[in-house]
Amino acid sequence: MVHGLLAAFVTGLSGCTPPGPPADALPVLPVLPIGGDFELTGHDGQPFALTSLRGKAVLIFFGYSSCPDACPTTLSKLSTVARRLGEDRARVRTLYISVDPDRDTPEVLKADLANFSVEALGLTGTKDQIDAVVKQYAAAYEIVPTPESAAKYTISHTTKVYALDAQGRVRTTFAYEATVDEVVTGLRAVLAS
């Protein structure tokens, strides 16, 4: 009797936090022919190398701290994704690469990221360093002059998020319009690869 109650109790507990889909239900993801290792400067002012994250899945997106819409929306979405991942969130790192190195110093990126509940590392560097990483990931950005504004320019930029596996290979990308559920499912597939 006690054994039966204990089994029922344990079964009930396992239903409290539903696990992700079984690995065999997740899509098999190809290795995409973009990406690669790079070195930039973290929002902590320290040198950062992508190779330091081997063994973790990595989400990368390009943006800038004074972005009015896409970047704050993406950061908010990724904070929800992290919560939804539960214990798996410890296996994922997020990198926010600035395409505005003139304004986005490490201190500015740190202050910007403090507004969001996502564990992300803001990265910056010289324009040449940033341009090299943008090219590696087949991303793009363009400075749009706004002389009538105090900011003087905005930046049109790639808004997709790149998902890398534990070996640093790009396995999928998520469009800006992707839902939290789509990102969580895709990220679980990356973690299972």
N, C-alpha and C positions, 0 to 999 in steps of 0.2 A: 504494500500500500504506500509506504513512505517512498519507495523507489519510484513508483508510478507517479506520485505527486512531484517528486524531484525532476523526473524526466519532463513532465508537463510544464513545470516552472522554467526549466532550461530552454525548452522549445519556445515558450512564450517570450523569453528574454531575447532569443536570437532574432525574433521578428521585430524588436524595437527599433533597430537601426538596420534597414535593409541593405544588404551588400550590393555591390554593382553587379551587372550581368555576368554570368559565367564566361570565362575566357573564350570558350568555343562559340559563344553567341556574338562576340565582338568582330568587327570587320578586320580582315588582314590588310595591313597598310603597306604600300610600296615605299621604297626609299626614293625620295624625290631628288632630281639632279640639280639642286640648289643648296646654298648654305656653305658652311665651313667654319673653321676656327677663326677667332679674332681676338685682339687685345684692345681694351679701351680703359677708361678711368671710371671707377664706381662713384656713386654719390657720397661715399665715405672718403673720397679723395685718394683711394688706394688703387693701384693697377689691378685690372681684372682680366683674366684669360678664360675664355669659354671652356677650355680643357679642364679647368678647376671644378666643373660641374659634372664630370663623367660619373656615371652611376645614377644620375637623376634625370628625369624628364625635364625639358626646359620649354617654356613658352616665351617667345620673343615678339615684341611689337615695336614699331617705329612711331615716334610722335614728338610732342614738345609741350613744355609745361604751360604755355599760355594758349594752348589749343582750346577753342570754345566748346567743342562738342564731342568729336570722335574719341579723343584720348580719355577724358573723364568718364565717358560712357564705357569704354573698354576696361578701364581700371575697376569701375564698379562691377561690371559683369564678371571680371576675373576674381574679384573678392567673393562673389556669390559662388562661382565655380569652386574655389578653394574650400568654402564651407561645405559644399555638397560632396566633395571628395572624401570628407571625413579623415580617417587615419592616413589615406593615400596622399593627402596634401603634403606630408613630410617628404614625399618622393618627387615633388615637383618644385621647380624654381621659376620665377618670372623675371624677365629682363626687359626693361623699358629703355630703348635706345633713342636718345634725342637726335633729331635732325636739325636742331637749332643750337649748335655749340656756342654761338656768340652770346646768347642770352642764358642758356641752360648750363650754368656752372654746377659743380657737384652740390654746392649749398642750395641752389635753387631747386634742383631735382629732389634733394632730400626733403625740403620743405613741401614741395608739391606732393610727393608720395605720402607724407604724413597725413594728408587729408583723406586717405583711403585705407580700408582695412584689408589690404593685400600685402603679403610679404614679397615685395618686388625690389630689385636693385636697379636704380637709375644709372644709365651709362652715358658718358659723353666722351669727347676726344677732339682732335683737330678736325677741320672740315675734310681733309684728305682721308683721315682714318674712318670717319663716318661714311663718306662716299664709298670707300672700299667695301664696307660691310653692307651698305645698301645694295651695291652691285652684286655681291656674293649671294644675297637672298632674293635677287630679281625684284627688288622693291624700287620705289621711286619717290621723289619729293620735288616740289617746286616752290620757290619763294614768290609770293604774290604781293607786290607793293600796295600799301594802303596809305598813301601820303596824307589823307585827311584824318587818319587816326593817330592816337598817341603811340601805338605800337609800331607804326611805320610799315609793318608787313605782317602777313599771315603766311602759313605754309600749307600747301596742298600736299598730302602725303598718303602713301599706301596705308590702308587701315586694317589689313588682315593680320591675324595672329599666326605665327609659325610654331608648330609643335615638333620638338626634337626628342629623339629617343635617348636612352642612357648612354649610347655611343656617340651622341652629338650629331646624328643624321636627321635631316628634316623628313618627317613621316607623313605629315598632313598640314593643311592650313585651314584656318577658320575665317570665313568672311565676316565682315563687320556686323552683318545682319544675323549671324548664327545665334541661336538661342542658347541659354545656359545648358539646357538638356543636351543639345548637339555637341557643345564643347566638352561637357562631362563625359559623354559616351565616346567621343573621339579621343579624349585624353586617356580614358581607361584602356582603349585599344593601343595607344602608344605605350602605356605602362606595361601592357601584356606582351608587347612585341620584343 
